[in-house]
Amino acid sequence: MELKFHTTAYKSMPPAELSAAVLDVVRRARDRMQDRVMAAYTPFAPEGIDMEAARAGGFDPAKMLADLGLDKLDFTDPSRFGR
């Protein structure tokens, strides 16, 4: 990752102002990338998945499995998968 300053104006900024400006740019970049990822993945999400909840960190995979009736399966036994 690289941080580029296109002018030397940052040299005269008070540290708190420079910090706030950098953090704002990083936040806006993160938000834009999150929007792009959501746009790319939402069409492939299983039915019933609340992608906005997932984006906000509120996705519960255990609840999803329970909703699908798959919460009682034993995934710890590899012989169940044809090996």
RODO-2510 file (C-alpha; in nm, 4 decimals, decimal comma):
residues 83
     n   res          X          Y          Z
     1     m     0,0000     0,0000     0,0000
     2     e     0,1191     0,3475    -0,0725
     3     l     0,0192     0,6915     0,0492
     4     k     0,0772     0,9698    -0,2018
     5     f     0,0466     1,3398    -0,1382
     6     h    -0,0083     1,5263    -0,4633
     7     t     0,0980     1,8604    -0,3175
     8     t     0,3157     1,9741    -0,0293
     9     a     0,0210     2,1415     0,1497
    10     y     0,0238     1,8607     0,4062
    11     k     0,3530     1,9940     0,5424
    12     s     0,1826     2,3016     0,6838
    13     m    -0,1198     2,1179     0,8271
    14     p    -0,1463     2,0711     1,2019
    15     p    -0,0965     1,7019     1,2911
    16     a    -0,4590     1,6548     1,4007
    17     e    -0,5894     1,8007     1,0747
    18     l    -0,3561     1,5858     0,8649
    19     s    -0,4553     1,2778     1,0624
    20     a    -0,8254     1,3540     1,0163
    21     a    -0,7761     1,4064     0,6427
    22     v    -0,5872     1,0777     0,5994
    23     l    -0,8430     0,8841     0,8034
    24     d    -1,1255     1,0361     0,5980
    25     v    -0,9627     0,9269     0,2723
    26     v    -0,9071     0,5752     0,4077
    27     r    -1,2694     0,5535     0,5307
    28     r    -1,4075     0,6682     0,1958
    29     a    -1,1857     0,4198     0,0084
    30     r    -1,2936     0,1362     0,2383
    31     d    -1,6605     0,2263     0,1920
    32     r    -1,6237     0,2367    -0,1875
    33     m    -1,4549    -0,1022    -0,1914
    34     q    -1,7207    -0,2468     0,0380
    35     d    -1,9888    -0,1207    -0,2032
    36     r    -1,8101    -0,2845    -0,4950
    37     v    -1,7738    -0,6161    -0,3126
    38     m    -2,1411    -0,6108    -0,2130
    39     a    -2,2457    -0,5397    -0,5716
    40     a    -2,0331    -0,8307    -0,6941
    41     y    -2,1371    -1,0885    -0,4316
    42     t    -2,5032    -1,0058    -0,3630
    43     p    -2,6352    -1,1778    -0,6785
    44     f    -2,4681    -1,5024    -0,5661
    45     a    -2,5851    -1,4965    -0,2044
    46     p    -2,8160    -1,7791    -0,1013
    47     e    -3,1827    -1,6882    -0,0750
    48     g    -3,2681    -1,5432     0,2625
    49     i    -2,9203    -1,4074     0,3371
    50     d    -2,9396    -1,0467     0,4502
    51     m    -2,6308    -0,9076     0,2806
    52     e    -2,6581    -0,5746     0,4608
    53     a    -2,6539    -0,7608     0,7940
    54     a    -2,3515    -0,9559     0,6720
    55     r    -2,1838    -0,6309     0,5711
    56     a    -2,2444    -0,4892     0,9188
    57     g    -2,1018    -0,8028     1,0830
    58     g    -2,4417    -0,9405     1,1833
    59     f    -2,4379    -1,2584     0,9748
    60     d    -2,4799    -1,5727     1,1837
    61     p    -2,3798    -1,8857     0,9879
    62     a    -2,5110    -2,1132     1,2646
    63     k    -2,8546    -1,9524     1,2318
    64     m    -2,8414    -1,9941     0,8553
    65     l    -2,7655    -2,3663     0,8935
    66     a    -3,0472    -2,4009     1,1482
    67     d    -3,2891    -2,2212     0,9150
    68     l    -3,1940    -2,4693     0,6420
    69     g    -3,2359    -2,7651     0,8774
    70     l    -2,8653    -2,8440     0,8579
    71     d    -2,7692    -2,7597     1,2152
    72     k    -2,7900    -3,1218     1,3322
    73     l    -2,5419    -3,2610     1,0793
    74     d    -2,2110    -3,3927     1,2063
    75     f    -1,9383    -3,2427     0,9903
    76     t    -1,6590    -3,3787     1,2111
    77     d    -1,6743    -3,7325     1,0624
    78     p    -1,4838    -3,7267     0,7284
    79     s    -1,6157    -4,0721     0,6337
    80     r    -1,9557    -3,9100     0,5767
    81     f    -1,8147    -3,7306     0,2727
    82     g    -1,7165    -4,0335     0,0657
    83     r    -1,3488    -4,0483     0,1518
***
